Every structure is written in structure tokens, then in C-alpha cells.
Amino acid sequence: MCGIVGLIHPEGKAAEPEILRAMNTALRHRGPDDEGYWVNRNVGLAMRRLSIIDLAGGHQPISNEDETIWTVFNGEIYNHAVVREELIQKGHRFKTRSDTEVIVHLYEEEGEAFVQRLRGMFAIALWDAREQKLLLYRDRVGIKPLHYWFKDGTLLFGSEIKALLEHPEVGREISLEALSDFLSYLYIPTPRSIYREILKLPAGHFLRWVQGRIEVEPYWDFSYREEKGIRESEWVERLNAKLEEAVKLHLVSDVPVGAFLSGGTDSSSIVAWMSRLSAKAVKTYSIGFQDDQFNELPYAREVARHCGTDHHEKVVEADAFRLLPKILSGFDEPFADSSAIPTYLVSEFAREELKVVLSGDGGDELFAGYLWTRKEDWLERYRRLPLSLRRQIERFFLKKDYHPLRETGVSSLLQRFLFDAMLAPAESFARRAMSFQPWMKEKLFEPWVAKELGREASLDPVRSFFNRDNARSVMDKFLYLDSKIYLPDDLLTKVDRMSMIHSLEVRVPLLDHELVELAGSIPFSLKLKGRTTKYILKRSVQGMLPPRILQQRKQGFSIPIQRWFRGELAGFAENVLLEKSGRSRRYLRPAYVRWLLDEHQSGRQRFGTQIYALVIFELWLRLAEETGGRMNTRDLTLKDWVR
């Protein structure tokens, strides 16, 4: 686990060691144990290392025997020992026990397709001196990040944006399209970043640089092609076997491995398997809240007792907002999933004792765990009613110019349901996924922003994935959407940045790509069965966990943000968003921001999520201005900004 950076120029322009060093130093938090550099003519590779496997011998960059192939690598290859033995049998000579060295020899053997043999999480850069070719790979589901900048034949890459901003030629112009996406989704979907010139390499893709030109191509995807004639009991057996195998692989380490434990089905399932496979009590870490609606600590304690773990927990209060400068410095761009706060805290907590933990991320996307699955199921049932009857119902309950916001009350819930039913499935899904709706952004943006943006394009990523021919049903398409957008760009980004800011490696066994492929082939009827979400996963761990854990209603790893912005943090939000010297006033209309605050304070609408997004954007602008975008001032406090 580490951070990687590199640069390459067209032939004739030498790589700059001092720039490479500055880029690498910006990622010190990702790898405090070691650093390494390799520069040759027009190409330079560097890394920061967090030592997990082969503590003494895993120094990077690493080459093959004749030094014609070099690599730097962020992540873990869980099947490296098996692949190493195969390569040794074919005559390859190894200098270390590290998983990194497997990469160069496997590339020698299989060329660009070598990545198909890897089982793990990774961002890889590989230089082939014989073909004068640089290759970048990002793992199949997007667990590890990789950003790049390309101009006039020069390519820069890095694990985080802050590393690329160390290069003097990289521009800092904000992408208005990315800003619009951020306000829609609370994160910026791939391939955009907040900076117009910097892009993200999509999950399951690789980039090829040859003679000053680049190409980006996919190398992996999964589908929902159901296998026929398989009984439920057989699916349970297959899933159990793959879960056990995945957890066992993810426990491979030369340092102790613990786990995040929320008390939900996913993390509890991972902890149950870890406890069964580990000789010692597993160390588990939980974060909770005093607000019972958001507090899962009682469930986590019950799982910890049942599995015999060495359990640790902390409670989060509203004063955790003091951490926002540090949290923003980890993301480099606006990111408004408020669960980043408890993720930061639980990562900090675990790092007091460990370097590596396992988490349960991915279970909701694979096995239909979100509440939208039940809502969408009801929408699909409603859409089967005769069109004439539906139109009568809609005319009675909906005004002609109705647009859903966040009004409270049963009648508003019904109106939003009917409105969604009138939309095409992709648009309905996006409407519910979006924080700021398109008609809200029309009122929020200053006229010059709206004019430059032109057509509202935030739906484009949703339509792109929804229209692919790889799913059996509308419900499968929605799972695919979550796996391709929300999972890599929100959940996995959040976990990577908040853990790596503390130099903690987080592994995600449920996202082992063989497990992902298996989950895709399981019928949707075994994922959502009646009112039971994640049915097949719960069946597979039945008997390994207390019944109450598998029967509880999903809470999610969220914070009581609606209440906080009506109570403890109401004044804080107003001070940040309505200050006359606020940076976001260039982009956003203060009158509409004022309306959002008033509506939320009055209790008429629930705009806590929107207010948090605006606070994040304002504070990010201030931090970017003060640090030149490098986000390297992590000891600032909110008092330094909010006067």
C-alpha cells in the first residue's frame, strides 16, 4: 500500500527529478515508511510506501532482471504467491517476496493482458523500455485511485490530485461541469475532477502512452447473466465458499489485520468470517452517535460479543465538524458525503494500533441493500397499472408545474413517488440520487455559470451506464449503476482518502472481483425477497451471526446532519455561507442560499444535505486559495476561516 506518482515527456525532453520529488513528497501520508525514485531520460517513477508485505524487501520502484521493465504500484495483490510460483517454474528470478515484483515478471510473460491474472486492489504504473511505452492500470472496481494530466505529449499521474498540482504547468481552472456534478451527487463522478485539466482513470481501465499519445481502454466488466436451473441452496453454498476464500486472501499480511465493525450485515459478515479464520481475537473498531436514530453501536457490540472480538468504540458529536479542514485536505476536491467524518474518526481510531483493517463496503451494491431497491420495486409495480388509471391518479395529486423538493409529510412522499413513476427509469433513479435537482441549480447558480454550463448534463453518467446491454432487468441496471458510479466515486473514494490520511490500509473482501462476478449471476429475486434486502447474503451467514443483526433495518454510516443544522451547527452554516467575503458567492446566488437555510430552519423542508454540500464547497474554495490547491495545510481550524 502506498502512493505513486510519475511523469513522462516526449522524446528529447528530460524528466525533472526535483518535480518528481515534490510530487512524491505531497503523498507522504499515504506511505510514511519508505520512498523510492527511478528516473531515466524522459520518464520518472516514484512512490511512498506503507510496508505491509515483505517489510524489508518491498522497496519500489522494482524492475525485471535486465531492468527493461519498471513499475510502481499502490495496493495489494492477494494471489501473488500463487502467481510467483508459476513464474518461477517458467524461469523468472525474483529478488524479493513482495507482490510488486510479480507485476514486472507477469508483464514479461503475458504483456498488456497481465492484469487479468491479478486478484486484488491496485493502481499500477509500468514502463516498458523496449517498446518505449508507459501503462497505467486501475483495479476492476475502483478501490484504489489514479489521476492523470496530459498535454502536448506530456503525461503526469498520481494517486491524489495534490501530487499533480506540484507540477508548474498544471492549471487550476475549476471545471463548472464538475461543480454541477458535485452539487448533484455530492461527489464528482469519473472521469472529471474539480480541475478542468485533471482526470480520473476509470475503474477497470488502463491507459497506454506511446510516442506522446494516449489511449484509455477497458480491460474488465461484469454482467448480470443469470445461470439457469440453480437452486437457492446451491447459490448459498457458492456464495459461502467465495466469501470464505475472499476473506482468507484479504487476511494475507506481514502485520496484524483488524476490521471496521458498524453492526450492519456487511461488516458483521466480514468479522464473522475473520473470527472463524483467525487464530487470535480480531480487533474491531466502531463509531457511534448519541442520537439513537443513527447509532449502531449496540449492534456492533452484539456482533463483537458473539464473535469474540477485541472491540473498541467511540461516540461522535457535532463538534467533529472542527475536523473539516483536515478532511477536505484528504479529498483535494469538494466531497460532501458527510459520512466522511465518522470514516475519518474510525480510521484514526484503528491506526492507533494497526496498519491494516478489513471493511464491509460493497455489500449493498452487490446484493441490493439500499432502501431504493424496495422503492424502485414499488415503482415498477405501479408502472404496470393501466396508463389511463395512472394519469387520473397523477392529475388528482400533482399540480401541472410540480417539482419535488424536500418537503416533509406523507402527502409529499406520495407526490414524489408519483412524480418518479412518470419519469423514465434512469431519470427516476437519478432524481432520487441527486441532492440539488436541475431546477434547483437553475435558481442556485449565478447567471454566468448557468450560461457557460448550457445544457444540464449531470444525468449523462447515469444514462451511459443504464443503457448498456449487460443486465436482465431494470433492477439489475440500477445495481450496475451503483457499482459503477456511487461505489467507486463516493464510497471507495471516501474510505481510501480518510484511511490513507492516517496511513491506514483498508481492504474490501466483498469487492474481490470473482465475488463481484458471482453476485452478478445470482438472480435479483434472491437479493430482494419480499421486504428483505440482501436476502442471499443474510442466508449465507445465517448461524454465524445473531438473528437480530440480520433482521435490523438498514441505517447506513451517516450522521444526524439534518438535526445538527437546525441546532448546534445552524449558526456555523449561516456564518460560512452568508459571509459577504465568501468565495462561493462568485458561483452561487446568496438569496437562494438564504432561502435554503430558512426553509430548513423552519422545519418545512429537509435541506441538511444540501447545506452541508454548500458548506463543503465554500470551505474547499478557501483552503484551495490558501494552499494553491495543494491542500497541504492540514492543521488549520475552522476558527481560522469562520470569523
Phi, psi and omega per residue, in radians:
M1 nan 2.357 -3.117
C2 -2.994 -2.912 2.956
G3 -2.109 2.492 -3.123
I4 -2.171 2.619 3.056
V5 -2.518 2.880 3.067
G6 -3.086 2.926 3.095
L7 -2.647 2.655 3.071
I8 -2.585 2.373 3.115
H9 -1.945 2.807 2.963
P10 -1.032 2.690 -3.122
E11 -0.916 2.347 3.123
G12 1.910 -0.317 3.095
K13 -1.993 2.158 -3.043
A14 -1.370 2.550 3.023
A15 -1.177 2.531 -3.066
E16 -1.753 1.850 -3.097
P17 -1.026 -0.629 -3.092
E18 -1.204 -0.610 3.080
I19 -1.227 -0.720 3.112
L20 -1.047 -0.707 3.135
R21 -1.155 -0.709 3.118
A22 -1.127 -0.725 3.101
M23 -1.057 -0.755 -3.086
N24 -1.235 -0.684 3.139
T25 -1.083 -0.559 3.121
A26 -1.080 -0.322 -3.108
L27 -1.878 0.391 -3.078
R28 -0.998 -0.618 -3.109
H29 -1.095 -0.473 -3.135
R30 -1.320 -0.370 -3.111
G31 -2.705 1.438 -3.091
P32 -1.389 -0.123 -3.004
D33 -1.487 -0.430 -3.000
D34 -2.897 2.797 3.010
E35 -2.494 2.719 -3.129
G36 -2.651 2.632 -3.088
Y37 -2.418 2.572 2.973
W38 -2.550 2.139 -3.132
V39 -2.260 2.305 3.095
N40 -2.562 1.916 3.134
R41 0.971 -1.855 -3.005
N42 -1.692 0.058 -3.056
V43 -2.230 2.488 3.088
G44 -2.457 2.392 3.110
L45 -2.193 2.528 3.113
A46 -2.654 2.833 -3.125
M47 -2.688 2.733 2.908
R48 -2.042 2.356 -2.961
R49 -2.046 2.330 2.890
L50 -1.835 1.931 -2.964
S51 -1.310 2.079 -3.136
I52 -2.177 -0.819 3.141
I53 -2.082 2.395 -3.062
D54 0.892 1.208 -3.010
L55 -0.991 -0.647 -3.076
A56 -1.534 -0.549 -2.964
G57 -1.910 0.077 -3.021
G58 -1.602 0.466 -3.127
H59 -1.097 2.427 3.077
Q60 -2.096 2.821 -0.053
P61 -1.131 2.697 -3.133
I62 -2.129 2.525 -3.117
S63 -2.131 2.999 2.971
N64 -1.413 -2.999 -3.034
E65 -1.089 -0.740 -3.080
D66 -1.708 0.177 3.059
E67 1.051 0.584 3.048
T68 -1.669 -0.201 3.117
I69 -2.269 2.251 -3.123
W70 -2.247 2.585 3.119
T71 -2.510 2.637 2.819
V72 -2.189 2.613 -2.888
F73 -2.630 2.334 3.063
N74 -2.028 2.159 3.107
G75 2.333 -2.728 3.116
E76 -2.494 2.379 3.018
I77 -1.839 1.870 -2.971
Y78 -1.354 -0.376 3.117
N79 -1.798 0.420 -3.036
H80 -1.120 -0.577 -3.100
A81 -1.156 -0.729 3.125
V82 -1.132 -0.802 -3.127
V83 -1.136 -0.678 3.124
R84 -1.012 -0.789 -3.121
E85 -1.095 -0.700 3.095
E86 -1.084 -0.727 -3.112
L87 -1.222 -0.648 3.083
I88 -1.091 -0.719 3.103
Q89 -1.068 -0.455 3.134
K90 -1.586 0.056 3.026
G91 1.821 0.027 3.131
H92 -1.324 2.478 -3.130
R93 -1.907 2.246 -3.105
F94 -1.873 2.481 3.106
K95 -1.722 -0.337 -3.041
T96 -2.372 3.057 3.009
R97 -1.732 0.098 -2.996
S98 -1.289 2.647 3.071
D99 -1.227 -0.384 -3.135
T100 -1.096 -0.707 -3.074
E101 -1.164 -0.451 3.083
V102 -1.033 -0.587 -3.057
I103 -1.059 -0.837 -3.054
V104 -1.187 -0.672 -3.131
H105 -1.289 -0.634 3.099
L106 -1.166 -0.630 3.067
Y107 -1.132 -0.719 3.078
E108 -0.979 -0.668 -3.040
E109 -1.400 -0.671 -2.946
E110 -2.169 -0.014 3.091
G111 1.216 -2.676 -3.050
E112 -1.029 -0.433 -3.111
A113 -1.396 0.041 -3.089
F114 -0.970 -0.514 -3.056
V115 -1.087 -0.416 3.138
Q116 -1.118 -0.389 -3.120
R117 -1.504 -0.202 -3.028
L118 -1.506 2.403 3.080
R119 -2.118 1.814 -3.090
G120 2.964 -2.857 3.049
M121 -2.035 2.389 -3.023
F122 -2.898 2.643 2.803
A123 -2.246 2.110 -2.986
I124 -2.150 2.364 2.930
A125 -2.065 2.305 -3.063
L126 -2.386 2.224 3.124
W127 -1.880 2.160 3.097
D128 -1.866 1.789 -3.069
A129 -1.210 -0.508 -3.123
R130 -1.168 -0.709 -3.139
E131 -1.748 0.025 -3.122
Q132 0.884 0.990 -3.006
K133 -2.370 2.333 3.037
L134 -1.923 2.298 -3.136
L135 -2.105 2.392 3.028
L136 -2.100 2.340 3.134
Y137 -2.240 2.435 2.996
R138 -2.078 2.457 -3.028
D139 -1.037 2.895 -2.895
R140 -1.051 -0.693 -3.067
V141 -1.882 -0.029 3.045
G142 1.543 0.587 3.127
I143 -1.210 -0.721 -3.141
K144 -1.837 2.485 -3.069
P145 -1.562 2.752 3.008
L146 -2.722 2.118 -3.128
H147 -1.982 2.685 3.116
Y148 -2.578 2.801 3.105
W149 -2.378 2.337 -3.098
F150 -2.407 2.256 3.123
K151 -2.779 2.274 3.079
D152 0.891 0.692 3.075
G153 1.553 -0.216 3.136
T154 -1.595 2.324 3.128
L155 -2.095 2.242 2.980
L156 -2.006 2.588 3.046
F157 -2.527 2.742 3.121
G158 -2.945 2.729 3.129
S159 -1.159 -0.504 3.124
E160 -2.349 2.743 -3.101
I161 -1.067 -0.672 -3.051
K162 -0.993 -0.525 3.128
A163 -1.175 -0.717 -3.126
L164 -1.184 -0.547 -3.126
L165 -1.247 -0.130 3.028
E166 -1.304 -0.287 3.122
H167 -1.457 2.256 -3.026
P168 -1.149 -0.306 -3.101
E169 -1.553 -0.169 -3.084
V170 -1.375 2.140 -3.122
G171 -1.355 2.762 -3.116
R172 -2.026 0.380 3.122
E173 -1.185 2.277 -3.141
I174 -1.291 2.393 3.053
S175 -1.459 2.012 3.110
L176 -1.151 -0.563 3.076
E177 -1.099 -0.722 3.117
A178 -1.173 -0.669 3.085
L179 -1.073 -0.769 3.111
S180 -1.083 -0.739 3.088
D181 -1.083 -0.737 3.136
F182 -1.027 -0.774 -3.131
L183 -1.201 -0.460 3.077
S184 -1.301 -0.862 -2.938
Y185 -1.892 -0.207 -3.053
L186 1.359 0.020 3.019
Y187 -2.578 3.025 -3.089
I188 -1.938 1.914 -3.102
P189 -1.112 2.552 3.035
T190 -1.057 2.489 0.199
P191 -1.668 0.006 -3.077
R192 -1.263 2.753 2.849
S193 -2.234 3.071 -3.138
I194 -1.137 -0.384 3.105
Y195 -1.680 2.281 -3.055
R196 -0.995 -0.577 -3.015
E197 -1.570 -0.200 -3.057
I198 -1.866 2.320 -3.107
L199 -2.124 2.820 3.052
K200 -1.859 2.355 3.042
L201 -1.286 2.196 -3.109
P202 -1.144 2.669 3.045
A203 -1.025 2.533 3.112
G204 1.192 0.357 -3.131
H205 -2.160 2.813 2.975
F206 -2.342 2.697 3.135
L207 -2.019 2.353 3.131
R208 -2.035 2.158 3.045
W209 -1.889 2.151 3.080
V210 -2.488 2.185 3.063
Q211 0.885 0.765 3.042
G212 1.366 0.197 3.082
R213 -2.153 2.631 3.122
I214 -2.171 2.638 3.004
E215 -2.353 2.442 3.072
V216 -2.029 2.182 -3.075
E217 -2.353 2.605 3.027
P218 -1.376 2.621 3.027
Y219 -2.184 -0.110 -3.108
W220 -2.727 2.581 2.936
D221 -2.750 2.988 3.075
F222 -2.282 2.864 -3.092
S223 -2.367 3.102 -3.141
Y224 -2.012 0.864 3.120
R225 -1.494 1.823 -3.028
E226 -1.252 2.380 2.993
E227 -1.462 2.299 -3.064
K228 -1.503 2.699 2.972
G229 1.301 0.341 -3.139
I230 -1.810 2.231 -3.121
R231 -1.320 2.770 3.123
E232 -0.990 -0.741 -3.112
S233 -1.075 -0.617 3.119
E234 -1.229 -0.663 3.067
W235 -1.065 -0.712 3.130
V236 -1.075 -0.754 3.127
E237 -1.104 -0.783 3.137
R238 -1.075 -0.792 -3.116
L239 -1.133 -0.726 3.113
N240 -1.052 -0.779 -3.122
A241 -1.100 -0.737 -3.109
K242 -1.251 -0.632 3.078
L243 -1.096 -0.813 3.135
E244 -1.057 -0.782 -3.133
E245 -1.098 -0.776 -3.099
A246 -1.124 -0.794 -3.138
V247 -1.126 -0.727 3.129
K248 -1.039 -0.765 3.109
L249 -1.094 -0.702 -3.075
H250 -1.319 -0.153 3.070
L251 -1.527 -0.108 -3.135
V252 -1.166 2.086 -3.088
S253 -2.965 2.669 3.022
D254 -1.668 0.109 3.053
V255 -2.291 2.804 -3.130
P256 -1.069 2.624 -3.111
V257 -2.161 2.243 3.076
G258 -1.996 -2.761 -3.088
A259 -2.675 2.560 2.877
F260 -1.387 2.391 -3.136
L261 -2.331 1.870 3.123
S262 -1.537 -0.418 -3.027
G263 1.719 -0.087 3.051
G264 -1.411 3.076 -3.067
T265 -1.073 -0.752 -2.996
D266 -1.176 -0.990 -3.121
S267 -1.149 -0.601 3.124
S268 -1.140 -0.667 3.104
S269 -1.109 -0.741 3.115
I270 -1.103 -0.785 -3.137
V271 -1.114 -0.684 3.119
A272 -1.055 -0.780 3.122
W273 -1.209 -0.686 3.092
M274 -1.033 -0.766 -3.112
S275 -1.129 -0.615 3.123
R276 -1.241 -0.548 -3.036
L277 -1.675 -0.232 -3.045
S278 -1.733 2.513 3.125
A279 -1.349 -0.512 -3.128
K280 -1.906 2.859 3.082
A281 -1.091 2.294 -3.135
V282 -1.321 2.350 3.039
K283 -1.415 2.208 -3.132
T284 -2.147 2.623 -3.026
Y285 -2.351 2.315 -3.088
S286 -2.365 2.599 3.044
I287 -2.135 2.388 3.131
G288 -2.377 -3.086 -3.099
F289 -2.345 2.704 3.066
Q290 -1.242 -0.454 3.080
D291 -1.259 1.973 -3.054
D292 -1.037 -0.489 -3.119
Q293 -1.103 -0.437 -3.077
F294 -2.016 0.039 -3.001
N295 -1.708 2.015 3.111
E296 -1.834 0.158 -3.091
L297 -1.010 -0.691 3.109
P298 -1.037 -0.653 3.102
Y299 -1.190 -0.730 3.132
A300 -1.081 -0.724 3.120
R301 -1.084 -0.706 -3.125
E302 -1.117 -0.741 3.094
V303 -1.131 -0.747 -3.135
A304 -1.051 -0.759 3.104
R305 -1.127 -0.768 -3.095
H306 -1.101 -0.683 -3.069
C307 -1.646 -0.074 3.098
G308 1.199 0.680 -3.105
T309 -1.518 2.839 3.006
D310 -1.560 1.661 -2.871
H311 -1.705 2.494 3.132
H312 -2.379 2.471 -3.124
E313 -2.599 2.728 3.079
K314 -2.449 2.754 3.118
V315 -1.939 2.374 -3.103
V316 -1.748 2.397 3.055
E317 -2.084 3.023 -3.094
A318 -1.082 -0.413 -3.138
D319 -1.212 -0.064 3.040
A320 -1.099 -0.284 3.091
F321 -1.075 -0.314 3.086
R322 -1.059 -0.329 -3.097
L323 -1.437 -0.116 -3.016
L324 -0.945 -0.720 3.091
P325 -1.009 -0.740 3.123
K326 -1.172 -0.709 -3.137
I327 -1.125 -0.787 3.120
L328 -1.077 -0.622 -3.140
S329 -1.125 -0.399 3.123
G330 -1.367 -0.488 -3.050
F331 -1.606 -0.477 -3.127
D332 1.237 -0.227 3.136
E333 -2.543 2.854 3.133
P334 -1.012 2.313 -3.133
F335 -2.618 2.012 -2.940
A336 -2.095 0.489 2.915
D337 -1.348 1.897 -3.014
S338 -1.154 -0.260 3.089
S339 -1.229 -0.065 2.997
A340 -1.064 -0.512 -3.122
I341 -1.142 -0.982 3.082
P342 -1.138 -0.499 3.090
T343 -1.150 -0.710 3.049
Y344 -1.022 -0.811 -3.054
L345 -1.207 -0.718 -3.133
V346 -1.239 -0.523 3.061
S347 -1.198 -0.761 3.080
E348 -1.050 -0.723 -3.132
F349 -1.086 -0.878 -3.107
A350 -1.148 -0.601 -3.067
R351 -1.209 -0.241 3.070
E352 -1.087 -0.434 -3.093
E353 -2.147 -0.462 -2.956
L354 -2.285 2.849 2.998
K355 -1.832 -0.347 -3.012
V356 -2.368 2.324 2.992
V357 -2.374 2.753 3.020
L358 -1.807 2.592 3.092
S359 -2.281 2.943 -3.113
G360 -1.746 0.300 -3.128
D361 -1.025 2.482 3.079
G362 1.876 -0.351 -3.079
G363 -1.114 -0.671 -3.135
D364 -1.144 -0.690 -3.123
E365 -1.263 -0.606 -3.109
L366 -1.377 -0.646 -2.933
F367 -2.102 0.330 3.040
A368 1.106 1.057 -3.095
G369 -1.661 -0.271 -3.065
Y370 -1.401 2.679 -3.133
L371 -1.137 -0.397 3.126
W372 -1.074 -0.428 -3.115
T373 -1.109 -0.712 3.096
R374 -1.212 -0.705 3.128
K375 -1.094 -0.761 -3.124
E376 -1.184 -0.593 3.085
D377 -1.068 -0.748 3.090
W378 -1.163 -0.659 3.090
L379 -1.087 -0.737 3.126
E380 -1.109 -0.659 3.097
R381 -1.152 -0.749 -3.128
Y382 -1.119 -0.675 -3.110
R383 -1.150 -0.265 3.119
R384 -1.440 -0.180 3.070
L385 -1.138 2.705 3.095
P386 -0.958 2.422 -3.087
L387 -1.007 -0.697 -3.112
S388 -1.087 -0.691 3.124
L389 -1.176 -0.749 3.127
R390 -1.068 -0.714 -3.124
R391 -1.128 -0.658 3.105
Q392 -1.113 -0.774 3.137
I393 -1.090 -0.779 -3.091
E394 -1.163 -0.692 3.118
R395 -1.128 -0.575 -3.101
F396 -1.274 -0.684 -3.015
F397 -1.712 -0.403 -3.031
L398 -1.986 2.308 2.999
K399 -1.269 2.801 -3.047
K400 -1.058 -0.679 -3.075
D401 -1.791 0.449 -3.069
Y402 -1.162 2.329 2.973
H403 -2.318 2.220 -3.089
P404 -1.286 2.358 2.989
L405 -2.009 -2.211 -3.096
R406 -2.256 0.677 3.123
E407 -1.115 2.577 3.110
T408 -1.575 2.854 3.076
G409 1.902 2.722 -3.097
V410 -1.135 -0.716 -3.117
S411 -1.076 -0.641 3.110
S412 -1.179 -0.653 3.082
L413 -1.080 -0.740 3.121
L414 -1.128 -0.741 3.139
Q415 -1.100 -0.729 3.123
R416 -1.133 -0.674 3.104
F417 -1.059 -0.829 -3.121
L418 -1.158 -0.664 3.104
F419 -1.083 -0.803 3.132
D420 -1.082 -0.648 -3.123
A421 -1.141 -0.452 3.126
M422 -1.347 -0.345 -3.091
L423 -1.492 2.780 2.958
A424 -1.116 2.657 -3.053
P425 -0.935 -0.757 -3.127
A426 -1.104 -0.736 3.141
E427 -1.184 -0.655 3.109
S428 -1.116 -0.779 3.111
F429 -1.053 -0.801 -3.121
A430 -1.141 -0.678 -3.138
R431 -1.010 -0.740 -3.115
R432 -1.356 -0.421 3.131
A433 -1.433 -0.370 -3.025
M434 -1.450 2.472 3.040
S435 -1.446 -1.111 3.016
F436 -1.602 2.039 3.101
Q437 -1.254 2.767 3.136
P438 -0.925 -0.717 -3.116
W439 -1.256 -0.378 3.032
M440 -1.295 -0.699 -3.134
K441 -1.176 -0.507 3.061
E442 -1.033 -0.620 3.137
K443 -1.526 -0.426 -3.074
L444 -1.413 -0.765 -3.041
F445 -1.267 2.517 2.946
E446 -1.121 2.627 -3.056
P447 -0.936 -0.672 -3.089
W448 -1.148 -0.591 3.117
V449 -1.181 -0.842 3.139
A450 -1.042 -0.675 -3.128
K451 -1.147 -0.778 -3.136
E452 -1.195 -0.614 3.137
L453 -1.198 -0.682 -3.112
G454 1.173 -2.243 -3.079
R455 -1.095 2.377 3.062
E456 -1.169 2.055 -3.007
A457 -2.046 0.148 -3.082
S458 -1.155 -0.327 3.100
L459 -1.384 -0.254 -3.023
D460 -0.985 -0.793 3.125
P461 -1.056 -0.673 3.132
V462 -1.114 -0.854 -3.134
R463 -1.069 -0.694 -3.097
S464 -1.031 -0.848 -3.124
F465 -1.333 -0.612 -3.105
F466 -1.125 -0.570 -3.049
N467 -1.470 -0.004 3.125
R468 -1.295 2.550 -3.064
D469 -1.640 1.216 -3.135
N470 -2.431 0.306 -3.091
A471 -2.340 2.619 -3.107
R472 -1.382 -0.548 -2.970
S473 -2.540 2.968 3.062
V474 -1.030 -0.705 -3.116
M475 -1.128 -0.690 3.065
D476 -1.115 -0.652 3.107
K477 -1.067 -0.664 3.132
F478 -1.204 -0.674 3.047
L479 -1.080 -0.703 3.123
Y480 -1.102 -0.752 3.103
L481 -1.002 -0.860 3.141
D482 -1.058 -0.675 -3.118
S483 -1.212 -0.491 -3.056
K484 -1.685 -0.373 -3.080
I485 -2.076 -1.155 -3.048
Y486 -1.100 -0.747 -3.089
L487 -1.101 -0.985 -3.102
P488 -1.285 -0.639 -2.981
D489 -1.563 -0.334 3.063
D490 -1.940 -1.257 -2.973
L491 -1.060 -0.888 -3.072
L492 -1.270 -0.581 3.041
T493 -1.092 -0.815 3.132
K494 -1.004 -0.862 -3.084
V495 -1.169 -0.719 3.138
D496 -1.083 -0.884 -3.053
R497 -1.210 -0.729 -3.079
M498 -1.293 -0.442 3.064
S499 -1.444 -0.738 -3.076
M500 -1.266 -0.387 3.053
I501 -1.122 -0.372 3.071
H502 -1.850 0.189 -3.122
S503 1.006 0.779 3.118
L504 -2.038 2.287 3.083
E505 -1.593 2.214 3.082
V506 -1.971 2.190 3.138
R507 -1.891 2.591 -3.018
V508 -2.233 1.505 -3.068
P509 -1.033 -0.583 -3.125
L510 -1.139 -0.281 3.138
L511 -1.799 0.264 2.894
D512 -0.934 2.266 -2.946
H513 -1.137 -0.484 3.083
E514 -1.224 -0.583 3.061
L515 -1.222 -0.669 3.075
V516 -1.062 -0.776 -3.139
E517 -1.141 -0.673 3.094
L518 -1.120 -0.799 -3.131
A519 -1.047 -0.624 3.120
G520 -1.108 -0.512 -3.090
S521 -1.514 -0.185 3.137
I522 -1.353 2.325 -3.123
P523 -1.009 2.507 3.130
F524 -1.063 -0.533 -3.132
S525 -1.096 -0.311 3.074
L526 -1.694 -0.010 3.067
K527 -1.721 -0.868 3.003
L528 -1.956 1.921 -3.098
K529 -2.141 1.892 -3.025
G530 1.140 -2.123 3.084
R531 -1.744 0.103 -3.074
T532 -1.646 1.984 3.045
T533 -1.467 2.713 -3.141
K534 0.924 0.661 -3.043
Y535 -0.955 -0.855 -3.035
I536 -1.180 -0.636 3.096
L537 -1.154 -0.726 3.123
K538 -1.140 -0.664 3.068
R539 -1.077 -0.679 -3.031
S540 -1.208 -0.492 -3.122
V541 -1.873 0.174 3.083
Q542 -1.047 2.271 -3.074
G543 1.689 -0.386 3.092
M544 -1.612 -0.287 -3.092
L545 -2.314 2.717 3.079
P546 -1.069 2.482 -3.124
P547 -0.957 -0.637 -3.104
R548 -1.068 -0.569 -3.131
I549 -1.157 -0.654 -3.102
L550 -1.457 -0.197 -3.106
Q551 -1.808 -0.198 -3.060
Q552 -1.182 2.689 3.072
R553 -1.337 2.422 -3.116
K554 -1.091 2.311 3.089
Q555 -1.863 -0.691 -3.083
G556 1.475 2.781 -3.087
F557 -1.589 1.182 -3.040
S558 -2.118 2.960 -3.110
I559 -2.024 2.773 -3.112
P560 -1.335 1.079 -2.984
I561 -1.228 -0.568 3.124
Q562 -1.082 -0.832 -3.130
R563 -1.182 -0.736 -3.114
W564 -1.035 -0.693 -3.114
F565 -1.389 -0.092 2.954
R566 -1.738 -0.206 -3.068
G567 -2.170 -1.818 -2.990
E568 -0.996 -0.562 -3.007
L569 -1.904 0.178 -3.124
A570 -1.084 -0.832 3.136
G571 -1.142 -0.658 3.107
F572 -1.048 -0.797 -3.132
A573 -1.095 -0.756 3.130
E574 -1.111 -0.753 3.136
N575 -1.058 -0.728 -3.114
V576 -1.238 -0.786 -2.944
L577 -1.537 -0.395 -3.060
L578 -1.916 0.076 3.072
E579 -1.088 2.325 -3.027
K580 -1.131 -0.428 3.122
S581 -1.624 0.221 -3.115
G582 -1.049 2.395 -3.097
R583 -1.237 -0.544 -3.064
S584 -1.284 -0.192 3.107
R585 -1.074 -0.420 3.089
R586 -1.096 -0.526 -3.038
Y587 -1.839 -0.520 -2.939
L588 -2.102 2.541 3.141
R589 -1.411 2.081 -3.128
P590 -1.035 -0.585 -3.108
A591 -1.115 -0.685 3.137
Y592 -1.273 -0.627 3.065
V593 -1.074 -0.744 3.093
R594 -1.046 -0.726 3.128
W595 -1.095 -0.745 3.114
L596 -1.046 -0.799 3.133
L597 -1.081 -0.776 -3.122
D598 -1.134 -0.771 3.140
E599 -1.075 -0.697 3.140
H600 -1.214 -0.777 -3.133
Q601 -1.056 -0.655 -3.101
S602 -1.258 -0.318 -3.077
G603 1.493 0.008 3.136
R604 -1.200 -0.593 -3.134
Q605 -2.401 2.841 -3.122
R606 -1.929 1.625 -3.088
F607 -1.958 0.382 -3.122
G608 -1.014 -0.714 -3.138
T609 -1.136 -0.751 3.126
Q610 -1.140 -0.724 3.133
I611 -1.111 -0.731 3.109
Y612 -1.064 -0.717 3.125
A613 -1.079 -0.722 3.138
L614 -1.193 -0.681 3.071
V615 -1.059 -0.799 3.135
I616 -1.045 -0.792 -3.123
F617 -1.092 -0.763 3.126
E618 -1.100 -0.817 -3.127
L619 -1.192 -0.616 3.094
W620 -1.115 -0.742 3.112
L621 -1.037 -0.725 -3.139
R622 -1.150 -0.776 -3.137
L623 -1.169 -0.712 3.121
A624 -1.097 -0.682 3.137
E625 -1.157 -0.737 -3.082
E626 -1.288 -0.421 -3.071
T627 -1.985 0.123 -3.085
G628 1.148 0.454 3.139
G629 1.494 -0.124 -3.028
R630 -1.363 -0.271 3.082
M631 0.924 0.696 -3.064
N632 -1.866 0.202 3.101
T633 -1.813 1.426 -2.992
R634 -1.575 -0.037 -3.136
D635 -1.783 0.165 3.027
L636 -1.121 2.622 3.005
T637 -1.991 2.868 3.119
L638 -1.074 -0.479 3.128
K639 -1.129 -0.444 3.098
D640 -1.188 -0.368 -3.070
W641 -1.903 -0.685 -2.989
V642 -1.801 1.845 -3.063
R643 -1.940 nan nan
